[in-house]
Amino acid sequence: MYLQDFRRPCEVISYYKDGKVYPLKFRVYSVENATYYVYDVEKIYYVLEEHNNGLTEKTFFVRAKRKRLKERHTLYLDPRHKSWWVLT
């Protein structure tokens, strides 16, 4: 299995602090329920940075809240296209 098989696109509202970008909110489309889920990021556990060919791939491990439900998610920032993905 490849990384593309386990990721879903998402829209992220991020903020800029100390020269770095952090996620604040994100929205994911659920195919099963045909709705968008909006999550608020409560805590960033850690950030994994990998440097490949002059590009920095960032993976954020976060705790997010949707209404009263708290879940852990992994957000991936693609350096080539500047797009965000939720890894499952």
PyMOL commands that place a pseudoatom at each C-alpha (Angstrom):
pseudoatom trace, name=CA, resn=MET, resi=1, chain=A, elem=C, hetatm=0, pos=[0.000, 0.000, 0.000]
pseudoatom trace, name=CA, resn=TYR, resi=2, chain=A, elem=C, hetatm=0, pos=[1.129, 3.503, -0.766]
pseudoatom trace, name=CA, resn=LEU, resi=3, chain=A, elem=C, hetatm=0, pos=[0.603, 6.780, 1.050]
pseudoatom trace, name=CA, resn=GLN, resi=4, chain=A, elem=C, hetatm=0, pos=[-1.979, 7.831, -1.556]
pseudoatom trace, name=CA, resn=ASP, resi=5, chain=A, elem=C, hetatm=0, pos=[-4.222, 4.919, -0.535]
pseudoatom trace, name=CA, resn=PHE, resi=6, chain=A, elem=C, hetatm=0, pos=[-4.568, 6.137, 3.059]
pseudoatom trace, name=CA, resn=ARG, resi=7, chain=A, elem=C, hetatm=0, pos=[-5.045, 9.865, 2.705]
pseudoatom trace, name=CA, resn=ARG, resi=8, chain=A, elem=C, hetatm=0, pos=[-8.071, 12.117, 2.269]
pseudoatom trace, name=CA, resn=PRO, resi=9, chain=A, elem=C, hetatm=0, pos=[-7.902, 15.751, 1.157]
pseudoatom trace, name=CA, resn=CYS, resi=10, chain=A, elem=C, hetatm=0, pos=[-8.881, 18.410, 3.667]
pseudoatom trace, name=CA, resn=GLU, resi=11, chain=A, elem=C, hetatm=0, pos=[-9.122, 22.186, 3.939]
pseudoatom trace, name=CA, resn=VAL, resi=12, chain=A, elem=C, hetatm=0, pos=[-7.068, 23.762, 6.721]
pseudoatom trace, name=CA, resn=ILE, resi=13, chain=A, elem=C, hetatm=0, pos=[-7.169, 27.138, 8.417]
pseudoatom trace, name=CA, resn=SER, resi=14, chain=A, elem=C, hetatm=0, pos=[-3.657, 27.666, 9.707]
pseudoatom trace, name=CA, resn=TYR, resi=15, chain=A, elem=C, hetatm=0, pos=[-1.751, 30.307, 11.640]
pseudoatom trace, name=CA, resn=TYR, resi=16, chain=A, elem=C, hetatm=0, pos=[1.806, 31.546, 11.396]
pseudoatom trace, name=CA, resn=LYS, resi=17, chain=A, elem=C, hetatm=0, pos=[3.953, 31.695, 14.545]
pseudoatom trace, name=CA, resn=ASP, resi=18, chain=A, elem=C, hetatm=0, pos=[7.716, 32.076, 14.938]
pseudoatom trace, name=CA, resn=GLY, resi=19, chain=A, elem=C, hetatm=0, pos=[8.348, 31.432, 11.245]
pseudoatom trace, name=CA, resn=LYS, resi=20, chain=A, elem=C, hetatm=0, pos=[6.331, 28.184, 11.135]
pseudoatom trace, name=CA, resn=VAL, resi=21, chain=A, elem=C, hetatm=0, pos=[2.836, 27.230, 9.973]
pseudoatom trace, name=CA, resn=TYR, resi=22, chain=A, elem=C, hetatm=0, pos=[0.474, 25.387, 12.354]
pseudoatom trace, name=CA, resn=PRO, resi=23, chain=A, elem=C, hetatm=0, pos=[-3.044, 24.033, 11.746]
pseudoatom trace, name=CA, resn=LEU, resi=24, chain=A, elem=C, hetatm=0, pos=[-5.906, 25.691, 13.636]
pseudoatom trace, name=CA, resn=LYS, resi=25, chain=A, elem=C, hetatm=0, pos=[-9.042, 24.144, 12.062]
pseudoatom trace, name=CA, resn=PHE, resi=26, chain=A, elem=C, hetatm=0, pos=[-9.642, 21.637, 9.320]
pseudoatom trace, name=CA, resn=ARG, resi=27, chain=A, elem=C, hetatm=0, pos=[-12.589, 20.343, 7.315]
pseudoatom trace, name=CA, resn=VAL, resi=28, chain=A, elem=C, hetatm=0, pos=[-12.871, 16.808, 5.916]
pseudoatom trace, name=CA, resn=TYR, resi=29, chain=A, elem=C, hetatm=0, pos=[-15.504, 15.392, 3.598]
pseudoatom trace, name=CA, resn=SER, resi=30, chain=A, elem=C, hetatm=0, pos=[-17.084, 12.117, 4.700]
pseudoatom trace, name=CA, resn=VAL, resi=31, chain=A, elem=C, hetatm=0, pos=[-18.108, 9.957, 1.745]
pseudoatom trace, name=CA, resn=GLU, resi=32, chain=A, elem=C, hetatm=0, pos=[-20.152, 7.598, 3.934]
pseudoatom trace, name=CA, resn=ASN, resi=33, chain=A, elem=C, hetatm=0, pos=[-22.421, 10.343, 5.295]
pseudoatom trace, name=CA, resn=ALA, resi=34, chain=A, elem=C, hetatm=0, pos=[-22.039, 12.842, 2.424]
pseudoatom trace, name=CA, resn=THR, resi=35, chain=A, elem=C, hetatm=0, pos=[-21.251, 15.688, 4.836]
pseudoatom trace, name=CA, resn=TYR, resi=36, chain=A, elem=C, hetatm=0, pos=[-18.334, 17.869, 5.852]
pseudoatom trace, name=CA, resn=TYR, resi=37, chain=A, elem=C, hetatm=0, pos=[-16.895, 17.517, 9.355]
pseudoatom trace, name=CA, resn=VAL, resi=38, chain=A, elem=C, hetatm=0, pos=[-15.224, 20.585, 10.866]
pseudoatom trace, name=CA, resn=TYR, resi=39, chain=A, elem=C, hetatm=0, pos=[-12.586, 19.953, 13.534]
pseudoatom trace, name=CA, resn=ASP, resi=40, chain=A, elem=C, hetatm=0, pos=[-10.919, 22.435, 15.903]
pseudoatom trace, name=CA, resn=VAL, resi=41, chain=A, elem=C, hetatm=0, pos=[-7.309, 21.554, 16.738]
pseudoatom trace, name=CA, resn=GLU, resi=42, chain=A, elem=C, hetatm=0, pos=[-6.918, 21.507, 20.509]
pseudoatom trace, name=CA, resn=LYS, resi=43, chain=A, elem=C, hetatm=0, pos=[-3.374, 20.254, 20.853]
pseudoatom trace, name=CA, resn=ILE, resi=44, chain=A, elem=C, hetatm=0, pos=[-0.428, 19.472, 18.614]
pseudoatom trace, name=CA, resn=TYR, resi=45, chain=A, elem=C, hetatm=0, pos=[1.418, 16.497, 20.103]
pseudoatom trace, name=CA, resn=TYR, resi=46, chain=A, elem=C, hetatm=0, pos=[4.458, 16.708, 17.854]
pseudoatom trace, name=CA, resn=VAL, resi=47, chain=A, elem=C, hetatm=0, pos=[5.580, 17.584, 14.337]
pseudoatom trace, name=CA, resn=LEU, resi=48, chain=A, elem=C, hetatm=0, pos=[7.589, 15.190, 12.182]
pseudoatom trace, name=CA, resn=GLU, resi=49, chain=A, elem=C, hetatm=0, pos=[9.750, 16.910, 9.549]
pseudoatom trace, name=CA, resn=GLU, resi=50, chain=A, elem=C, hetatm=0, pos=[11.460, 15.026, 6.734]
pseudoatom trace, name=CA, resn=HIS, resi=51, chain=A, elem=C, hetatm=0, pos=[13.840, 16.737, 4.317]
pseudoatom trace, name=CA, resn=ASN, resi=52, chain=A, elem=C, hetatm=0, pos=[13.852, 15.255, 0.803]
pseudoatom trace, name=CA, resn=ASN, resi=53, chain=A, elem=C, hetatm=0, pos=[15.458, 16.906, -2.239]
pseudoatom trace, name=CA, resn=GLY, resi=54, chain=A, elem=C, hetatm=0, pos=[15.347, 20.370, -0.707]
pseudoatom trace, name=CA, resn=LEU, resi=55, chain=A, elem=C, hetatm=0, pos=[11.659, 20.072, 0.290]
pseudoatom trace, name=CA, resn=THR, resi=56, chain=A, elem=C, hetatm=0, pos=[10.384, 19.725, 3.841]
pseudoatom trace, name=CA, resn=GLU, resi=57, chain=A, elem=C, hetatm=0, pos=[7.507, 17.312, 4.409]
pseudoatom trace, name=CA, resn=LYS, resi=58, chain=A, elem=C, hetatm=0, pos=[5.623, 18.017, 7.632]
pseudoatom trace, name=CA, resn=THR, resi=59, chain=A, elem=C, hetatm=0, pos=[3.329, 15.643, 9.491]
pseudoatom trace, name=CA, resn=PHE, resi=60, chain=A, elem=C, hetatm=0, pos=[1.317, 17.006, 12.420]
pseudoatom trace, name=CA, resn=PHE, resi=61, chain=A, elem=C, hetatm=0, pos=[-0.038, 14.662, 15.089]
pseudoatom trace, name=CA, resn=VAL, resi=62, chain=A, elem=C, hetatm=0, pos=[-2.971, 16.504, 16.672]
pseudoatom trace, name=CA, resn=ARG, resi=63, chain=A, elem=C, hetatm=0, pos=[-5.945, 16.120, 18.981]
pseudoatom trace, name=CA, resn=ALA, resi=64, chain=A, elem=C, hetatm=0, pos=[-9.022, 17.653, 17.392]
pseudoatom trace, name=CA, resn=LYS, resi=65, chain=A, elem=C, hetatm=0, pos=[-12.554, 18.286, 18.586]
pseudoatom trace, name=CA, resn=ARG, resi=66, chain=A, elem=C, hetatm=0, pos=[-15.768, 17.993, 16.578]
pseudoatom trace, name=CA, resn=LYS, resi=67, chain=A, elem=C, hetatm=0, pos=[-18.725, 19.131, 18.658]
pseudoatom trace, name=CA, resn=ARG, resi=68, chain=A, elem=C, hetatm=0, pos=[-18.137, 17.079, 21.839]
pseudoatom trace, name=CA, resn=LEU, resi=69, chain=A, elem=C, hetatm=0, pos=[-16.158, 14.281, 20.250]
pseudoatom trace, name=CA, resn=LYS, resi=70, chain=A, elem=C, hetatm=0, pos=[-12.350, 14.390, 20.667]
pseudoatom trace, name=CA, resn=GLU, resi=71, chain=A, elem=C, hetatm=0, pos=[-10.233, 12.384, 18.237]
pseudoatom trace, name=CA, resn=ARG, resi=72, chain=A, elem=C, hetatm=0, pos=[-6.602, 12.038, 17.244]
pseudoatom trace, name=CA, resn=HIS, resi=73, chain=A, elem=C, hetatm=0, pos=[-5.692, 12.830, 13.653]
pseudoatom trace, name=CA, resn=THR, resi=74, chain=A, elem=C, hetatm=0, pos=[-2.585, 13.022, 11.523]
pseudoatom trace, name=CA, resn=LEU, resi=75, chain=A, elem=C, hetatm=0, pos=[-2.308, 15.992, 9.147]
pseudoatom trace, name=CA, resn=TYR, resi=76, chain=A, elem=C, hetatm=0, pos=[0.209, 15.931, 6.302]
pseudoatom trace, name=CA, resn=LEU, resi=77, chain=A, elem=C, hetatm=0, pos=[1.408, 19.044, 4.466]
pseudoatom trace, name=CA, resn=ASP, resi=78, chain=A, elem=C, hetatm=0, pos=[2.531, 18.225, 0.919]
pseudoatom trace, name=CA, resn=PRO, resi=79, chain=A, elem=C, hetatm=0, pos=[5.481, 20.516, 0.081]
pseudoatom trace, name=CA, resn=ARG, resi=80, chain=A, elem=C, hetatm=0, pos=[5.141, 20.207, -3.696]
pseudoatom trace, name=CA, resn=HIS, resi=81, chain=A, elem=C, hetatm=0, pos=[1.528, 21.300, -4.034]
pseudoatom trace, name=CA, resn=LYS, resi=82, chain=A, elem=C, hetatm=0, pos=[1.050, 23.046, -0.652]
pseudoatom trace, name=CA, resn=SER, resi=83, chain=A, elem=C, hetatm=0, pos=[-2.005, 20.892, 0.011]
pseudoatom trace, name=CA, resn=TRP, resi=84, chain=A, elem=C, hetatm=0, pos=[-3.167, 19.295, 3.265]
pseudoatom trace, name=CA, resn=TRP, resi=85, chain=A, elem=C, hetatm=0, pos=[-4.184, 15.656, 3.755]
pseudoatom trace, name=CA, resn=VAL, resi=86, chain=A, elem=C, hetatm=0, pos=[-5.653, 13.639, 6.627]
pseudoatom trace, name=CA, resn=LEU, resi=87, chain=A, elem=C, hetatm=0, pos=[-3.864, 10.325, 6.973]
pseudoatom trace, name=CA, resn=THR, resi=88, chain=A, elem=C, hetatm=0, pos=[-5.961, 7.368, 8.132]
for i in range(1, 88): cmd.bond("trace and resi %d" % i, "trace and resi %d" % (i + 1))
show_as sticks, trace
zoom trace
